[in-house]
Amino acid sequence: MFDVVTLGEAMIRLSPPNYKRLEQATSLDLVVGGTELSVAIGVSRLGMKSSWVSKVPNGPLGRLIVNKARELGVDTNHVVWTDEGRAGIYYVEFGASPRPSAVIYDRKYSAASMMKPGEIDWSFLKDVKLFHTTGITPALSPTAREATLEAIDAAKKAGCKISMDINYRAKLWSTKEAEATMTPLTEKLDVLFTTDEDTWRVWNMKGTPEEIITGLKDRFHIPVVAITIREIVTVLKNRWSSMVYADKIYKSKRVYDVEIVDRIGSGDSFAAGFIYGYLNGDIQMGVDYGDVMAAYKHSIPGDSNYMAKDEVDQAVKATSDLRIQR
C-alpha cells in the first residue's frame, strides 16, 4: 500500500557551476529532476510511502534516474522499461541580478513522451490514498495525454484522491491545447495546485490569489484549490506564501523571505508538504508544511528537497528564521 503515487517524466539536469553560462562551461553538475518525482521524494522525506511511475529507457541514464528515486526512498516497481526513446535532458544556467536563470530543454523523443495507454497496470491504485500528476505529463505527446487520462480515470475508479499541478510549459504546448486538455481533467480532481500565471495562461483568469482560487473552485467544483504566491524582490531573493480554499480560506501563517540558491522544485515541495497535511486530515497543516518545504527548498541545490521530517517539524513551529544548529 502506498500513501502517494505520482506519474510523470524525470530527466537528467546539467548545470554549469559558479553561475557560468553554458558556452563557458568546462564541466557540468548533474542531478536528476522531474516535478512528479520531486513530489514523490518530498512525501517520502516526510515519512509517507510513495511510488513514482514513468517510462524509462533501458541503459545507464535510465538506471541513473531510477536508482536516484530508490536512493531517496521512492518505490519504482511500476516503472515501465523500454528500448524506445531516450532520457530527457535539460540544462540550467543560474543567473544573478540582473541576469535571470535560464532553462534549455533537450527532451524530444524521450521514453516518457512515448508513454501509451495500456502500458501500466493501474489496478494497484486500489490500495493508494492519493494519485498525483501535473500538466507537464499530458503535454509531452498525444499518447502521454491519453495515458494520463487513463491513470486519472483508474484512480477515480479505485477511490483514491487525485491531485494535479497545472505546471504550464509554453515550450511543450500552446495555451489553447492546454485549456482543451486541462479543463476536463481538472473537473475530476480533489486537489488542484496552481499559480496566478499558470491560471491566466490556461484559463485566462486573473485577480487576487483569493479571487483566483474562489473562481477555480466555483468553476470546476474542486474540493480543494491551492495557489502558491511568489513576490519577486530580485533575481536572488523572493517572498513566498500560499493560500488554499477548501471548506474555507486557509492562509500562510507567515511570509518567508527566501534567498535563492535553486528555486527549481519549490512548487513541488509545497505540493508534497500540503499533501502530507491533507492526507492527515488537516488543511492548515498542509499549508504550514507546504510553505516550510517550499521556502527551504530555495536554499537546496537540485530539484529534490533534502529536508528531514524533524527539520520540517522544527521549522513549522518556529516563529522566525532559525539560528545555526550546533
C-alpha positions in Angstrom: 0.0 0.0 0.0 1.2 3.5 -0.9 0.2 6.8 0.5 1.0 8.7 -2.7 1.6 7.6 -6.3 2.9 10.0 -8.9 3.1 9.9 -12.7 5.5 11.8 -14.9 8.8 12.2 -16.6 12.2 12.5 -14.8 15.2 13.9 -16.7 18.9 14.4 -16.3 19.7 18.0 -15.3 23.0 19.6 -16.3 24.2 22.9 -14.9 27.5 24.9 -15.3 28.9 25.6 -11.8 29.7 29.0 -10.4 27.0 30.9 -12.4 28.8 30.3 -15.7 27.0 30.3 -19.0 26.8 27.1 -21.0 29.3 28.3 -23.6 31.8 29.0 -20.8 31.4 25.6 -19.2 34.3 23.1 -18.8 32.3 20.9 -16.5 28.6 20.3 -15.7 26.9 19.4 -12.4 24.4 16.5 -12.8 21.3 15.9 -10.9 18.0 14.0 -11.6 15.0 16.3 -12.0 11.3 15.9 -12.6 8.3 17.6 -10.9 6.3 14.4 -10.2 9.3 12.5 -8.9 10.2 15.5 -6.7 6.7 15.3 -5.1 7.2 11.6 -4.5 10.5 12.3 -2.9 9.1 15.1 -0.8 6.3 13.0 0.8 8.8 10.1 1.3 11.1 12.5 3.3 8.1 13.2 5.5 7.7 9.5 6.3 5.0 8.5 3.8 5.2 5.6 1.4 5.4 6.8 -2.2 5.8 5.3 -5.7 6.8 7.0 -8.9 5.5 5.7 -12.3 7.1 6.6 -15.6 8.5 5.1 -18.8 12.3 4.9 -18.7 14.9 3.9 -21.3 17.0 0.8 -20.8 20.6 1.8 -20.3 22.8 3.8 -17.9 20.8 7.0 -17.9 17.6 5.2 -17.2 19.2 3.3 -14.4 20.7 6.5 -13.0 17.3 8.1 -12.8 15.6 5.1 -11.2 18.5 4.5 -8.8 18.2 8.1 -7.6 14.5 7.7 -6.9 15.2 4.5 -4.9 18.0 6.2 -3.1 15.6 8.8 -1.9 13.0 6.3 -0.6 10.6 6.1 -3.6 9.3 2.8 -5.0 9.9 2.3 -8.7 8.4 -1.2 -9.2 5.7 0.2 -11.6 8.2 2.0 -13.9 8.0 0.8 -17.5 11.4 0.0 -19.0 11.7 0.4 -22.8 14.2 0.1 -25.7 12.5 3.0 -27.5 13.2 6.7 -26.8 15.9 8.3 -24.7 16.4 10.0 -21.4 15.3 13.6 -21.5 17.9 16.2 -20.6 17.6 19.8 -19.5 20.2 22.5 -18.9 20.0 25.2 -16.3 22.1 28.4 -16.3 21.9 30.0 -12.9 21.6 33.8 -13.1 22.5 36.6 -10.8 20.8 40.0 -10.9 20.1 41.4 -13.4 20.6 38.2 -15.5 17.8 35.7 -14.8 18.3 31.9 -14.7 17.5 30.1 -17.9 16.3 26.6 -18.8 17.1 24.8 -22.1 15.2 21.6 -22.8 16.5 18.6 -24.8 13.7 16.1 -24.2 12.3 15.4 -27.7 11.8 11.7 -28.4 12.2 10.9 -24.7 10.9 7.5 -23.5 8.3 9.2 -21.2 6.9 11.1 -24.1 6.2 7.8 -25.8 4.1 6.6 -22.9 0.9 5.0 -24.2 -2.4 3.8 -22.6 -2.4 0.2 -21.6 1.3 0.0 -20.7 0.7 0.4 -16.9 -1.5 -1.9 -14.8 -3.2 0.6 -12.6 -5.0 -2.0 -10.5 -2.6 -1.3 -7.7 -4.2 2.1 -7.1 -7.0 0.3 -5.1 -4.5 0.4 -2.2 -3.3 4.0 -2.7 -4.5 7.1 -0.8 -3.7 9.8 -3.4 -2.6 9.9 -7.1 -0.7 13.0 -8.2 0.4 14.2 -11.6 0.9 17.6 -13.4 0.0 19.4 -16.6 3.5 18.5 -17.9 2.7 14.8 -18.4 -0.2 15.3 -20.8 1.8 18.0 -22.6 4.5 15.5 -23.6 2.6 14.0 -26.5 -0.9 12.9 -27.6 -0.2 9.3 -26.3 1.1 10.6 -23.0 -2.1 12.7 -22.8 -4.2 9.6 -23.3 -2.1 7.7 -20.7 -2.6 10.5 -18.2 -6.4 10.4 -18.7 -6.3 6.6 -18.3 -4.4 6.9 -15.0 -6.8 9.6 -13.6 -9.8 7.5 -14.6 -8.3 4.4 -12.9 -7.6 6.5 -9.8 -11.1 7.7 -9.7 -12.5 4.2 -10.1 -10.2 2.9 -7.4 -11.5 5.6 -5.0 -8.2 7.3 -4.3 -7.9 11.1 -4.1 -6.5 12.8 -7.2 -4.3 15.9 -7.2 -2.7 17.8 -10.1 -0.4 20.8 -10.5 -1.1 22.9 -13.6 2.6 23.5 -14.3 2.0 25.1 -17.7 5.1 24.8 -20.0 4.9 27.0 -23.1 7.7 25.0 -24.7 5.6 21.9 -24.7 2.2 23.1 -25.9 0.0 26.1 -26.6 -2.4 27.7 -24.2 -5.2 26.6 -26.4 -4.1 22.9 -26.3 -3.6 23.2 -22.5 -7.1 24.6 -21.9 -8.7 21.9 -24.1 -6.9 19.1 -22.2 -6.7 20.5 -18.7 -10.4 21.6 -18.4 -11.9 18.1 -18.5 -9.0 16.7 -16.3 -9.5 19.4 -13.7 -13.1 18.5 -13.3 -12.0 15.1 -12.0 -9.7 16.4 -9.3 -9.8 16.5 -5.5 -6.9 18.9 -5.2 -5.6 21.5 -7.7 -2.3 23.3 -7.3 -1.7 26.5 -9.4 -0.1 29.9 -9.6 -1.5 33.2 -10.8 0.5 33.0 -14.1 -0.5 29.4 -14.8 -4.2 30.1 -14.2 -4.0 33.1 -16.5 -2.2 31.2 -19.3 -4.5 28.2 -19.3 -7.9 29.7 -18.4 -7.3 33.5 -18.9 -8.4 34.1 -15.3 -6.8 37.0 -13.4 -7.3 38.6 -10.0 -6.0 38.4 -6.4 -5.0 35.0 -5.1 -8.3 34.7 -3.2 -10.3 35.7 -6.4 -8.4 33.1 -8.4 -8.9 30.1 -6.1 -12.5 31.1 -5.5 -13.1 31.4 -9.3 -11.5 28.0 -9.9 -13.4 26.3 -7.1 -16.7 27.7 -8.3 -16.0 26.8 -12.0 -14.7 23.3 -11.5 -16.3 22.4 -8.2 -13.0 21.1 -6.9 -12.9 20.3 -3.1 -9.5 21.9 -2.6 -7.7 24.6 -4.6 -4.2 25.8 -3.6 -2.3 28.7 -5.0 1.4 29.5 -4.4 2.4 33.1 -4.2 5.8 34.4 -5.2 6.7 38.0 -4.8 9.9 38.7 -6.8 12.3 41.1 -5.0 15.4 40.4 -7.1 16.7 37.5 -9.2 18.2 36.0 -6.0 15.5 37.0 -3.5 11.8 36.3 -3.3 9.0 36.2 -0.8 7.0 33.0 -0.5 3.4 32.4 0.8 0.3 30.4 -0.2 -3.4 30.3 0.1 -5.9 27.3 0.0 -9.6 27.2 -0.4 -11.3 24.1 1.0 -14.2 24.4 3.3 -12.9 28.0 3.9 -9.9 30.1 3.0 -6.6 29.0 4.7 -3.6 31.3 4.6 0.1 31.2 5.3 0.9 31.9 8.9 4.0 33.8 7.8 5.6 35.1 4.6 9.0 33.7 4.0 11.9 35.9 2.7 14.0 33.4 0.7 17.4 33.8 -0.7 17.6 31.7 -3.9 20.2 29.1 -4.3 18.0 27.0 -6.5 14.2 27.6 -6.8 13.5 24.7 -9.1 11.3 22.3 -7.3 9.9 24.7 -4.8 6.3 24.3 -6.0 6.8 20.5 -5.9 8.0 20.8 -2.3 4.9 22.8 -1.5 2.7 20.1 -3.1 4.5 17.4 -1.1 4.1 19.3 2.2 0.5 20.1 1.5 -0.4 16.5 0.5 1.2 15.4 3.9 -1.2 17.6 5.8 -4.2 16.9 3.5 -3.8 13.1 4.0 -3.6 13.6 7.7 -6.9 15.5 7.6 -5.6 18.9 8.4 -5.6 21.6 5.7 -3.8 24.2 7.8 -1.1 21.7 8.5 -0.8 21.2 4.7 -0.4 24.9 4.2 2.2 25.1 7.0 4.3 22.1 5.9 4.0 23.1 2.3 5.2 26.7 3.0 8.2 25.5 5.0 9.3 22.9 2.5 8.9 25.3 -0.4 10.7 28.1 1.3 13.6 26.0 2.4 13.9 24.3 -1.0 15.1 27.6 -2.4 18.2 27.1 -0.3 18.9 23.5 -1.5 20.7 22.8 -4.8 19.0 20.3 -7.2 15.4 19.5 -7.9 14.7 17.4 -4.8 14.1 18.6 -1.3 16.6 17.0 1.2 14.9 18.2 4.4 14.3 15.6 7.0 10.9 15.2 8.8 12.3 16.6 12.2 13.7 19.6 10.4 10.4 20.4 8.8 8.6 19.9 12.2 11.0 22.3 13.8 10.7 24.9 11.1 6.9 24.8 11.2 7.0 25.5 14.9 9.5 28.4 14.5 8.2 31.9 14.6 11.3 33.4 12.9 14.3 32.2 10.9 16.2 29.5 12.8 19.7 30.2 14.1 22.6 28.0 13.3 22.2 24.4 14.6 25.1 23.3 16.9 
